[in-house]
Amino acid sequence: MKAVVMNRTGGPDALEFVERPETAPTSGQVLVEVAAAGVNFMDIGVRQGMAWTETPNPKVLGVEGAGRVLAVGDGVEHFRPGQRVARVYEVAGSQPCAQALLTSTTAVQLRGDNVP
């Protein structure tokens, strides 16, 4: 999967578009194909070294996103492949600036068909 990653702090030149391995969801997780990702002040702060300093590089930026569930981990009952979801803030495993993101079920919400 392709992703925007940072290997160091700095300006926009600190970001790279790279290929990363896709991982399968484990218990309590969903894998989401990303259709949209928010880029906001948090991403700028991370890129400039003002936040998530304890998280090792390379980091995949982003805290919000939306897309469709590709796969679910063991024990996941409220989500199934094909459902449209929105992903809200979750630091651990944050990666909406990628083609797919792996996240906990507590960080995603179903999106209705009337929500673009």
N, C-alpha and C positions, 0 to 999 in steps of 0.2 A: 504494500500500500504506500502511496505517496503521502508525505507529511511535511509541514513547515516546522523546522527545528532550530533551536539555538544551541550552539556549543560554547558560547561565551557571552558575556554581557556587552552591551554597546548599542549602536544605532541600528537602523534597518539592515545594514551590511552584516550584522551578526546572525541574520536568518538565512537558512539554506532550505531548498526544496529537495528532499531526499527520498529514497526508497527505504521502507522499514518493514520488518516482518509483521504479518497480521497474527494476532493471538486469538485463541478460542476463549469464550467466556467460561468462568468457573462458577461455583455455587454463589447465587445471589447477584450475578452479573448479566448484562446484556451487551451484545456487540451491535453497534448502530452504524449503518451506512450514512455518512454525513452528507446532507444536502445543503446546509447553510451553517455558517459559524460566525458568531459575533466576535468582533475585534474591538476592544475597549481600553480604558485607562489601566486596567489590571495587567493587560498584556504588555503595555508600554513599561509599566513599573517592573514587571518580571524581566523584560529585555534589558532594562537599565540597571538591574541588580538591586532594586528596592523591595522586592518581595520574592518569596519562594527560594530564598538563598540556601535553605537547607536541602532542597531537592537537587540531586545531582544532574549535571548535563550529560547527554543532550536532553533538552526539554522540548516537548511538543506544546506549543502555546494554545491558549483558548480556555474559556471557562463555560461558554454557552454554545449550544448548537441544536440542530434539528435534523431529523432524517427518518429512516425506516429501520426497524429491528431486523438484523440479519440472522442472529442466533441467540439463544438463551442458555444460561448455565443450569446445572442441576438445581432442582428445587424452586425454580422460578415459575410461578403460577399465573401472575397477572399480565405477563407480556408474552407475545408469540411473534415469530417471524412475519414480516410484512406490515406490522402495525406502525403507524406514524407516531413519533415521539418527539418531545422537546427535552433537552438536557439542560439542567440548571447547574449552578455553581457547585463544584466539587474539586478540591485541590488534588487529592490523591488520585492519580491516574488521569489527570486532566489532559485531554488531547483532541478537542474539536477541530483544530486546524490540521486535520488529516482526512483521508478518504473514509476511514472507519475509526470509531472510538469504542473502547472497552470501558464500561462504567457500571457502578452499582445500581441496582433497581431503585434505590432510595433517591437517586439523582435524576431520574427520568419520569416524565409525565406523558400520558397519552394526549395526542393532539386530535381534535375533531376534524372531520372532513371539511368543515367550513373555515378552518384556519389554514391560510396559505403556507 
